[in-house]
Amino acid sequence: MPVTAIPFRSPPPYELPPHVVESLRQLDAPAAAVQVLELLRQLDAADAQLVAFGRDELEPGPALGDHEGLTQALEQLRSPGPSTDFLRQAIAQGGPLLMMGELEAAEPAPFPPAFAGYLLGGAERANVGFLYVFPLMDAQGAAHGALALHRTLTAGPLNHDQPAIAQALVTELAARAAANT
């Protein structure tokens, strides 16, 4: 099955501890994104994560993961086109997407080449695993970027409270991104 984007019905946001909310609200969007990525890493929510800010023109934000391709992938997000479609799809839809399926090196991918290289891991074909893309939507429904969480096939999908916690953190990050525009 080729890579497919499936609308992901995220549960209602988890109620974050007040000190976490207060901490995020004191930061600008890039600093809040770093903190959000770190919190998600501590929850074992993703093997790799990246954030991009903006709507029409995406600007790279922070990334977290032990993969060289993430930094390169963020730089490649500066160029609109097919390589940013996976983020733009979630933004256009106005809701989270779950991307799954087989990625082939010889086929065009909806990812920046460096991110596709990370997903392929040197193989000609690989299962994407579980790639969640959350648009950063403010309270008025305007998009201010996207957060992508990648989990390998062996890590499995988000589980238990992870989707609700991720949604709560995305909501706070979206408010920070909206405040910076």
MARBA-3410 file (N, C-alpha, C, O; in Angstrom, 1 decimal):
181
0.8,-1.2,0.0,0.0,0.0,0.0,0.9,1.2,0.0,1.8,1.4,0.9 ~ 0.7,2.1,-1.0,1.5,3.4,-1.0,1.2,4.2,0.3,0.2,4.0,1.0 ~ 2.0,5.2,0.5,1.8,6.1,1.7,0.4,6.8,1.5,0.1,7.4,0.5 ~ -0.4,6.7,2.6,-1.7,7.2,2.6,-1.9,8.1,3.8,-1.5,7.7,4.9 ~ -2.6,9.2,3.6,-2.9,10.1,4.8,-4.4,9.8,5.2,-5.3,9.9,4.4
-4.5,9.4,6.4,-5.9,9.1,7.0,-6.2,10.1,8.0,-5.4,10.4,8.9 ~ -7.4,10.8,7.9,-7.8,11.7,9.0,-7.7,10.9,10.4,-8.2,9.8,10.5 ~ -7.1,11.6,11.3,-6.9,11.0,12.7,-7.8,11.7,13.6,-7.7,12.9,13.8 ~ -8.8,11.0,14.2,-9.7,11.7,15.1,-9.0,11.7,16.5,-9.0,10.7,17.2 ~ -8.5,12.8,16.8,-7.7,13.0,18.1,-8.7,13.1,19.2,-9.8,13.8,19.1
-8.5,12.5,20.3,-9.4,12.7,21.5,-9.3,14.1,22.0,-8.4,14.9,21.7 ~ -10.2,14.4,22.9,-10.2,15.8,23.5,-8.8,15.9,24.2,-8.3,15.0,24.7 ~ -8.3,17.2,24.2,-7.0,17.4,24.9,-7.1,17.0,26.4,-8.0,17.2,27.1 ~ -6.0,16.4,26.8,-5.8,16.1,28.1,-5.6,17.4,28.9,-5.0,18.3,28.4 ~ -6.0,17.4,30.2,-5.8,18.6,31.0,-4.4,18.5,31.5,-4.0,17.7,32.4
-3.6,19.4,31.0,-2.1,19.5,31.4,-2.0,20.1,32.8,-2.8,20.9,33.2 ~ -1.0,19.7,33.5,-0.7,20.3,34.8,-0.5,21.8,34.7,0.1,22.3,33.7 ~ -1.1,22.6,35.6,-1.0,24.1,35.5,0.4,24.6,35.3,0.6,25.6,34.6 ~ 1.4,24.0,36.0,2.8,24.5,35.8,3.3,24.3,34.4,4.2,25.1,34.0 ~ 2.9,23.2,33.7,3.3,23.0,32.3,2.7,24.1,31.4,3.4,24.7,30.6
1.4,24.3,31.6,0.7,25.3,30.8,1.3,26.7,31.0,1.6,27.4,30.1 ~ 1.6,27.1,32.3,2.2,28.4,32.6,3.6,28.5,32.0,3.9,29.6,31.5 ~ 4.3,27.5,32.1,5.7,27.5,31.5,5.6,27.7,30.0,6.4,28.5,29.5 ~ 4.7,27.0,29.3,4.6,27.1,27.9,4.2,28.6,27.5,4.6,29.1,26.5 ~ 3.2,29.1,28.2,2.7,30.4,27.9,3.7,31.6,28.2,3.4,32.7,27.7
4.7,31.3,28.8,5.8,32.3,29.0,6.8,32.3,27.9,7.7,33.2,27.9 ~ 6.7,31.4,27.0,7.7,31.3,26.0,7.2,31.7,24.6,6.0,31.8,24.4 ~ 8.1,32.1,23.7,7.7,32.4,22.3,7.6,31.0,21.6,7.9,30.0,22.2 ~ 7.0,31.1,20.4,6.7,29.8,19.7,7.9,28.9,19.6,7.8,27.7,19.9 ~ 9.1,29.3,19.1,10.2,28.4,18.9,10.6,27.7,20.2,10.9,26.5,20.3
10.7,28.5,21.3,11.1,28.0,22.6,10.0,27.0,23.2,10.3,26.0,23.7 ~ 8.8,27.4,23.0,7.7,26.5,23.4,7.7,25.2,22.6,7.4,24.1,23.2 ~ 8.0,25.3,21.3,8.1,24.1,20.5,9.2,23.1,21.0,9.0,21.9,21.1 ~ 10.3,23.7,21.4,11.4,22.9,22.0,10.9,22.2,23.2,11.2,21.0,23.4 ~ 10.2,22.9,24.1,9.7,22.3,25.3,8.7,21.2,25.0,8.7,20.2,25.7
7.8,21.5,24.1,6.7,20.5,23.7,7.4,19.2,23.2,7.0,18.1,23.6 ~ 8.4,19.4,22.3,9.1,18.2,21.8,9.8,17.4,22.9,9.7,16.2,22.9 ~ 10.4,18.1,23.8,11.0,17.4,25.0,10.0,16.7,25.8,10.2,15.5,26.2 ~ 8.8,17.3,26.1,7.8,16.6,26.9,7.3,15.4,26.1,7.1,14.3,26.7 ~ 7.1,15.5,24.8,6.7,14.3,24.0,7.7,13.2,24.0,7.4,12.1,24.0
9.0,13.6,24.0,10.1,12.6,24.0,10.0,11.9,25.4,10.2,10.7,25.4 ~ 9.8,12.6,26.5,9.8,12.0,27.8,8.6,11.1,27.9,8.7,10.1,28.7 ~ 7.5,11.3,27.2,6.4,10.4,27.2,6.5,9.3,26.2,5.6,8.4,26.1 ~ 7.7,9.2,25.5,7.9,8.2,24.5,6.9,8.2,23.4,6.5,7.1,22.9 ~ 6.5,9.4,23.0,5.4,9.5,22.0,5.9,9.5,20.6,5.2,9.3,19.7
7.3,9.6,20.4,7.8,9.6,19.0,9.3,9.3,19.0,10.0,9.5,20.0 ~ 9.7,8.7,17.9,11.1,8.4,17.7,11.7,9.6,17.1,12.9,9.9,17.2 ~ 11.0,10.4,16.3,11.5,11.6,15.7,10.3,12.6,15.6,9.1,12.2,15.4 ~ 10.6,13.9,15.8,9.6,14.9,15.8,10.1,16.1,15.1,11.3,16.4,15.1 ~ 9.2,16.9,14.4,9.6,18.1,13.8,8.5,19.1,13.8,7.3,18.7,13.8
8.8,20.4,13.8,7.8,21.4,13.8,8.1,22.4,12.7,9.3,22.7,12.5 ~ 7.1,22.9,12.0,7.2,23.9,11.1,6.2,25.0,11.4,5.1,24.6,11.7 ~ 6.5,26.2,11.2,5.6,27.3,11.5,5.2,28.0,10.2,6.0,28.0,9.2 ~ 4.0,28.6,10.2,3.5,29.3,9.0,2.3,28.6,8.5,1.8,27.6,9.0 ~ 1.8,29.2,7.4,0.6,28.6,6.7,0.9,28.3,5.2,1.0,27.2,4.8
1.1,29.4,4.5,1.4,29.3,3.1,2.9,29.0,2.9,3.3,28.1,2.1 ~ 3.7,29.6,3.6,5.2,29.4,3.5,5.6,28.8,4.9,5.6,29.5,5.9 ~ 6.0,27.6,4.9,6.4,27.0,6.2,7.9,27.3,6.5,8.8,27.2,5.6 ~ 8.1,27.7,7.7,9.5,28.0,8.2,9.9,26.9,9.2,9.1,26.5,10.0 ~ 11.1,26.3,9.0,11.5,25.3,9.9,11.5,25.7,11.3,11.9,26.8,11.7
11.1,24.8,12.2,11.2,25.0,13.6,12.1,24.0,14.2,13.0,23.5,13.4 ~ 12.0,23.6,15.4,12.9,22.6,16.0,12.6,21.2,15.6,11.5,20.9,15.1 ~ 13.5,20.3,15.8,13.4,18.9,15.5,14.0,18.2,16.7,14.9,18.7,17.3 ~ 13.5,17.0,17.0,14.1,16.2,18.0,14.1,14.7,17.6,13.1,14.2,17.2 ~ 15.3,14.1,17.7,15.4,12.7,17.3,16.9,12.5,17.0,17.6,13.4,16.8
17.3,11.2,17.1,18.7,10.9,16.8,18.9,10.5,15.4,19.5,9.5,15.1 ~ 18.4,11.4,14.5,18.5,11.1,13.1,19.0,12.3,12.3,18.4,13.4,12.4 ~ 20.1,12.1,11.6,20.7,13.2,10.9,19.7,13.8,9.9,19.7,15.0,9.6 ~ 18.8,13.0,9.3,17.9,13.5,8.3,16.9,14.5,8.7,16.3,15.2,7.9 ~ 16.7,14.6,10.1,15.6,15.5,10.5,16.1,17.0,10.3,15.2,17.8,9.8
17.3,17.3,10.6,17.7,18.7,10.4,17.7,19.0,8.9,17.3,20.1,8.6 ~ 18.2,18.1,8.1,18.1,18.4,6.7,16.7,18.5,6.2,16.4,19.3,5.3 ~ 15.8,17.6,6.7,14.4,17.7,6.3,13.8,19.0,6.6,13.0,19.6,5.8 ~ 14.1,19.6,7.8,13.6,20.9,8.2,14.1,21.9,7.2,13.3,22.8,6.8 ~ 15.3,21.9,6.8,15.8,22.9,5.9,15.1,22.8,4.5,14.8,23.8,3.9
14.8,21.5,4.1,14.1,21.3,2.9,12.6,21.8,2.9,12.0,21.9,1.8 ~ 12.1,22.0,4.1,10.7,22.5,4.2,10.6,23.9,3.7,9.5,24.4,3.5 ~ 11.7,24.6,3.6,11.6,26.0,3.1,11.1,26.1,1.7,10.6,27.1,1.2 ~ 11.2,25.0,0.9,10.8,25.0,-0.5,9.4,24.4,-0.6,9.2,23.2,-0.4 ~ 8.4,25.3,-1.0,7.0,24.7,-1.1,7.0,23.7,-2.3,7.9,23.7,-3.2
6.1,22.7,-2.2,6.0,21.7,-3.2,5.8,20.4,-2.6,5.4,20.3,-1.4 ~ 5.9,19.3,-3.4,5.6,18.0,-2.9,6.3,17.6,-1.6,5.7,16.8,-0.8 ~ 7.5,18.1,-1.3,8.2,17.7,-0.2,7.6,18.2,1.1,7.9,17.7,2.2 ~ 6.7,19.1,1.1,6.0,19.6,2.3,4.5,19.2,2.3,3.8,19.7,3.2 ~ 4.1,18.4,1.3,2.7,18.0,1.3,2.2,17.4,2.5,1.0,17.6,2.9
3.0,16.6,3.2,2.5,15.9,4.4,2.1,16.8,5.5,1.2,16.6,6.3 ~ 2.8,18.0,5.6,2.4,19.0,6.6,1.2,19.8,6.1,0.3,20.1,6.8 ~ 1.3,20.2,4.8,0.3,21.0,4.2,-1.1,20.3,4.2,-2.1,21.0,4.3 ~ -1.1,19.0,4.0,-2.4,18.3,4.0,-3.1,18.4,5.3,-4.3,18.7,5.3 ~ -2.4,18.3,6.4,-3.0,18.4,7.8,-3.5,19.9,8.0,-4.5,20.1,8.5
-2.7,20.8,7.5,-3.1,22.2,7.6,-4.3,22.5,6.8,-5.3,23.2,7.3 ~ -4.4,22.0,5.6,-5.5,22.3,4.7,-6.8,21.6,5.3,-7.9,22.1,5.2 ~ -6.6,20.4,5.8,-7.7,19.7,6.4,-8.2,20.3,7.7,-9.4,20.2,8.0 ~ -7.3,20.9,8.4,-7.7,21.5,9.7,-7.8,20.5,10.8,-8.4,20.8,11.8 ~ -7.2,19.4,10.6,-7.2,18.3,11.7,-6.0,17.4,11.5,-5.4,17.4,10.4
-5.8,16.6,12.5,-4.6,15.7,12.4,-4.8,14.6,11.4,-5.9,14.2,11.0 ~ -3.6,14.1,10.9,-3.6,13.0,9.9,-2.6,12.0,10.4,-1.7,12.2,11.2 ~ -2.9,10.7,10.1,-2.0,9.6,10.4,-1.6,9.1,9.0,-2.4,8.7,8.2 ~ -0.3,9.1,8.7,0.2,8.7,7.5,0.9,7.3,7.7,1.7,7.1,8.6 ~ 0.5,6.4,6.8,0.9,5.0,6.9,1.1,4.5,5.5,0.6,5.0,4.5
1.9,3.4,5.4,2.0,2.7,4.1,3.5,2.4,3.8,4.4,2.6,4.6 ~ 3.7,2.0,2.5,5.0,1.6,2.1,5.6,2.8,1.3,4.9,3.4,0.4 ~ 6.8,3.1,1.6,7.6,4.2,0.9,8.6,3.5,0.0,9.3,2.6,0.4 ~ 8.7,3.9,-1.3,9.6,3.3,-2.2,10.6,4.4,-2.6,10.2,5.5,-3.0 ~ 11.9,4.1,-2.6,12.9,5.1,-3.0,12.7,5.6,-4.4,13.0,6.7,-4.7
12.2,4.7,-5.3,12.1,5.1,-6.7,10.8,5.9,-7.0,10.6,6.4,-8.1 ~ 9.9,6.0,-6.0,8.6,6.7,-6.2,8.7,8.1,-5.6,9.4,8.3,-4.6 ~ 7.9,9.1,-6.1,7.9,10.4,-5.4,7.2,10.2,-4.1,6.3,9.5,-3.9 ~ 7.8,11.0,-3.1,7.2,10.9,-1.7,6.7,12.2,-1.3,7.2,13.3,-1.8 ~ 5.7,12.2,-0.4,5.2,13.5,0.1,6.0,14.1,1.2,5.5,14.9,2.0
7.3,13.7,1.3,8.2,14.1,2.3,9.4,14.8,1.7,9.8,14.5,0.6 ~ 10.1,15.6,2.5,11.4,16.1,2.0,12.3,15.0,1.8,12.3,14.0,2.5 ~ 13.2,15.0,0.8,14.1,13.9,0.5,14.9,13.4,1.7,15.1,12.2,1.8 ~ 15.4,14.3,2.6,16.1,13.8,3.7,15.2,13.1,4.7,15.7,12.1,5.3 ~ 14.0,13.5,4.8,13.1,12.8,5.7,12.7,11.4,5.1,12.6,10.4,5.8
12.5,11.4,3.8,12.2,10.1,3.1,13.4,9.2,3.3,13.2,8.0,3.5 ~ 14.6,9.7,3.2,15.8,8.9,3.5,15.9,8.4,4.9,16.3,7.2,5.1 ~ 15.5,9.2,5.9,15.4,8.7,7.2,14.4,7.6,7.3,14.7,6.5,8.0 ~ 13.2,7.7,6.7,12.2,6.7,6.8,12.6,5.4,6.1,12.3,4.3,6.5 ~ 13.3,5.6,5.0,13.8,4.4,4.2,15.0,3.7,4.9,15.1,2.5,4.8
15.7,4.4,5.7,16.9,3.8,6.4,17.8,3.1,5.5,18.4,2.1,5.9 ~ 18.1,3.6,4.3,19.0,3.0,3.4,18.4,1.9,2.5,19.1,1.4,1.6 ~ 17.2,1.5,2.7,16.5,0.4,1.9,15.8,1.1,0.7,15.6,2.3,0.7 ~ 15.5,0.2,-0.3,14.8,0.7,-1.4,13.3,0.8,-1.1,12.5,1.5,-1.8 ~ 12.8,0.1,-0.1,11.4,0.1,0.3,11.3,-0.1,1.8,12.0,-0.9,2.4
10.4,0.7,2.4,10.2,0.5,3.8,8.8,0.9,4.2,8.2,1.8,3.6 ~ 8.3,0.4,5.3,7.1,0.8,5.9,7.3,2.1,6.6,8.3,2.2,7.4 ~ 6.4,3.1,6.4,6.6,4.4,7.1,6.4,4.3,8.6,7.0,5.1,9.3 ~ 5.7,3.3,9.0,5.3,3.2,10.5,4.1,4.1,10.7,3.1,3.9,10.0 ~ 4.2,4.9,11.7,3.1,5.8,12.1,3.6,7.2,12.2,4.3,7.6,13.1
3.1,8.0,11.2,3.5,9.4,11.1,2.3,10.2,11.4,1.4,10.3,10.5 ~ 2.2,10.9,12.6,1.1,11.7,12.9,1.5,13.1,12.6,2.6,13.6,12.9 ~ 0.5,13.8,12.0,0.8,15.3,11.6,-0.4,16.1,12.2,-1.5,15.9,11.8 ~ 0.0,16.9,13.2,-1.0,17.8,13.8,-0.9,19.2,13.3,0.2,19.8,13.5 ~ -1.9,19.8,12.8,-1.8,21.2,12.4,-1.9,22.1,13.7,-2.5,21.7,14.7
-1.2,23.2,13.7,-1.2,24.1,14.8,-2.3,25.1,14.6,-2.1,26.2,14.0 ~ -3.5,24.8,15.0,-4.7,25.6,14.8,-5.0,26.4,16.1,-5.1,25.9,17.2 ~ -5.2,27.7,15.9,-5.6,28.5,17.0,-7.1,28.4,17.3,-7.8,27.7,16.6 ~ -7.5,29.1,18.3,-8.9,29.0,18.7,-9.9,29.5,17.7,-11.1,29.1,17.7 ~ -9.5,30.3,16.7,-10.3,30.8,15.7,-10.3,29.9,14.4,-10.9,30.2,13.4
-9.5,28.9,14.5,-9.4,27.9,13.4,-8.3,28.3,12.3,-8.3,27.6,11.3 ~ -7.5,29.2,12.6,-6.4,29.6,11.7,-5.2,28.7,12.0,-4.9,28.4,13.1 ~ -4.5,28.3,10.9,-3.3,27.4,11.0,-2.1,28.3,11.2,-2.0,29.3,10.6 ~ -1.2,27.8,12.0,0.1,28.5,12.2,1.3,27.5,12.1,2.4,27.8,12.6 ~ 1.1,26.4,11.4,2.2,25.4,11.2,1.7,24.0,11.5,0.5,23.8,11.5
2.6,23.1,11.7,2.3,21.7,12.0,3.4,21.1,12.8,4.5,21.5,12.8 ~ 3.0,20.1,13.5,3.9,19.2,14.3,3.8,17.8,13.8,2.7,17.3,13.6 ~ 4.9,17.2,13.5,4.9,15.8,13.0,5.6,14.9,14.0,6.7,15.2,14.5 ~ 4.9,13.8,14.4,5.5,12.8,15.3,5.6,11.5,14.5,4.6,11.0,14.0 ~ 6.8,10.9,14.5,7.0,9.7,13.8,7.3,8.6,14.8,8.2,8.7,15.7
6.6,7.5,14.6,6.8,6.3,15.4,7.1,5.1,14.5,6.4,4.9,13.5 ~ 8.2,4.4,14.7,8.5,3.3,13.9,7.4,2.2,14.0,6.6,2.2,14.9 ~ 7.4,1.3,13.0,6.5,0.2,13.0,6.6,-0.6,14.3,5.6,-1.1,14.9 ~ 7.9,-0.9,14.7,8.1,-1.7,16.0,7.6,-0.9,17.2,7.2,-1.6,18.2 ~ 7.6,0.4,17.2,7.2,1.2,18.4,5.6,1.2,18.4,5.1,1.3,19.5
5.0,1.0,17.3,3.5,0.9,17.3,2.9,2.3,17.3,3.6,3.3,17.4 ~ 1.6,2.4,17.2,0.9,3.6,17.2,0.9,4.3,18.6,1.3,3.7,19.6 ~ 0.5,5.6,18.6,0.3,6.2,19.9,-0.7,5.4,20.8,-1.6,4.8,20.2 ~ -0.4,5.4,22.1,-1.3,4.5,22.9,-1.7,5.2,24.2,-1.1,6.2,24.6 ~ -2.6,4.6,24.8,-3.2,5.1,26.1,-3.5,6.6,26.0,-4.3,7.0,25.2
-2.9,7.4,26.9,-3.2,8.8,26.9,-2.3,9.7,26.0,-2.5,10.9,25.9 ~ -1.4,9.0,25.2,-0.5,9.8,24.4,-1.2,10.7,23.4,-0.8,11.9,23.2 ~ -2.2,10.2,22.7,-2.9,11.1,21.7,-3.6,12.4,22.4,-3.5,13.5,21.9 ~ -4.2,12.2,23.6,-4.8,13.3,24.3,-3.8,14.3,24.8,-4.0,15.5,24.8 ~ -2.7,13.7,25.3,-1.6,14.6,25.8,-1.0,15.4,24.6,-0.7,16.6,24.7
-0.7,14.7,23.5,-0.2,15.3,22.3,-1.1,16.4,21.8,-0.6,17.5,21.5 ~ -2.4,16.2,21.8,-3.4,17.2,21.4,-3.3,18.4,22.3,-3.4,19.5,21.8 ~ -3.2,18.2,23.6,-3.2,19.3,24.6,-1.9,20.1,24.3,-2.0,21.4,24.4 ~ -0.8,19.5,24.1,0.5,20.2,23.8,0.4,21.0,22.5,0.9,22.1,22.4 ~ -0.2,20.3,21.5,-0.4,21.0,20.2,-1.2,22.2,20.3,-1.0,23.3,19.7
-2.3,22.2,21.1,-3.2,23.3,21.4,-2.4,24.5,22.0,-2.6,25.6,21.6 ~ -1.6,24.2,23.0,-0.8,25.2,23.6,0.2,25.8,22.7,0.5,27.0,22.6 ~ 0.9,24.9,21.9,1.9,25.4,20.9,1.2,26.3,19.9,1.8,27.3,19.4 ~ 0.0,25.9,19.4,-0.7,26.7,18.4,-1.0,28.1,18.9,-0.9,29.1,18.2 ~ -1.3,28.2,20.2,-1.6,29.5,20.8,-0.3,30.3,20.8,-0.4,31.5,20.6
0.8,29.7,21.1,2.1,30.4,21.1,2.4,30.9,19.7,2.9,32.0,19.5 ~ 2.2,30.0,18.8,2.5,30.4,17.4,1.6,31.5,16.9,2.0,32.4,16.2 ~ 0.3,31.5,17.3,-0.6,32.6,16.9,-0.2,33.9,17.6,-0.3,34.9,17.0 ~ 0.3,33.8,18.8,0.8,35.0,19.5,2.0,35.7,18.8,2.3,36.9,19.0 ~ 2.8,34.8,18.1,4.0,35.3,17.5,3.8,35.9,16.1,4.7,36.4,15.5
2.5,35.8,15.6,2.3,36.3,14.2,1.6,37.6,14.3,1.3,38.2,13.2
END
